[in-house]
Amino acid sequence: MAGATGYLGKYAVRAFKRRGYWVRALTRSAEGLAEPGPFSAPAIGAGEVDEVFVGEATRPESLEGLVDDSIDVVFSSIGISRQRDGLTFEQVDHQANKNLIDQCAGRAIQRFTYVSMLGAEQIADLAITRAHEAVVRDLENAGLPHTIVRPSGYFSDMGAVLDMARRGRVLLVGEGNNRFNPIHGHDLAEVCVDASEGEAAVVEAGGPETLSQRDLAAIAFDVVGKPVKLTVLPAWLCNGLVKGIGLLSEQFGDLAEFIVRSGEVDGVGPVRGRITVREYFEALEAGRADVPLDATSAG
């Protein structure tokens, strides 16, 4: 399990363990694995992982022994999210995963499951997309049995909208009419385990409801009990801000460009999730840590 301290990774560790797998989790910090993550990502207790392997995927020398003959499935959701270490998408999203793929050489791996993104063809020129798709090519070139999971968006990214609604105003990138159906980490983790046990080369996944940015904001304001107040940031202004951020930091410039461009395109995947955005927002607003256990539609 690589990316085990991230939003999806924490849920995935739990999901694989529930299905009866022996789990080895790669992490830069054992403490980070045991702590709750932002936007409801769960803490991973001692009984939820069989072995913690401390290493940095960007440093191949630290990965020696990670993948041995006991390992059947390698799962990776490694990618830049909120790291502030100055590394680029090429260094993390691509090269770190390439280092992991290299560890599989000569091993009888049954499946390498890699989490990429839905709609990559719409933003193929972005640094994050180029990095993700380079990993796909690396897997093909390595000849490993693999599945690419392509989610339409994470609920953790939606949590930022709830934070803005709490402050009384939500910023929209563009007109805010693009459509997408994000999926909760709990639901996506189950999709990832299913994909690891299947034969499909690509598995696309989305949540149970298709929304626009405006719909998402309306739900957030309703949950926090405040009137809807929106500020539209036109494309020309957003693009100017992206260039300015890029001059200060390549990492955050690339991330800002991804956020802006994602707000201009649709991203609707096949419905695989059950937890709704409203249930997620209500759980966050109530301070509940484990959304799936409280979400009524999750069963």
HUUR-V635178 format. One line per field, one symbol per residue. ss: DSSP state (@ for helix, = for strand, . for the rest). psi: psi as a letter, one per 20 degrees, with the letter a starting at -180 (. if undefined). A space follows every 50 residues. Layout:
ss->???
psi->???
This chain:
ss->.=....@@@@@@@@@@@@.....====..@@@@@...@@@.....@@@.. ====.....@@@@.........====............@@@@@@@@@@@@ @@@.......=====....@@@@...@@@@@@@@@@@@@@@@...===== =..=@@@@@@@@@@@@@..====.....==..=.@@@@@@@@@@@@.... .=====....==@@@@@@@@@@@@.....====.@@@@@@@@@@@@@@.@ @@@@@@@@@@@@....=...=.....@@@@@@@@@@....@@@@.@@@.
psi->opkiirgggghhggggghjjqpppppqiohhhhiqqrqljpqqorhiiqh ppoprphinhhiipigoaiipgppppkpqpfjqkjjqrhghfhfhghghg ghiipjqmphpoppocqqkhhhlhiqghghgghhgghggghikppqpopn qiqqhhhhhhghgghhiippppobikiqqrnqqqhgghhhghgghhiaip hpoqpraipprrhggggggghggikqqpoqppoqghgghghggghhhhpg ghggghhggghhjiqqnorpoirhprggggghgghijphnghhiphii.
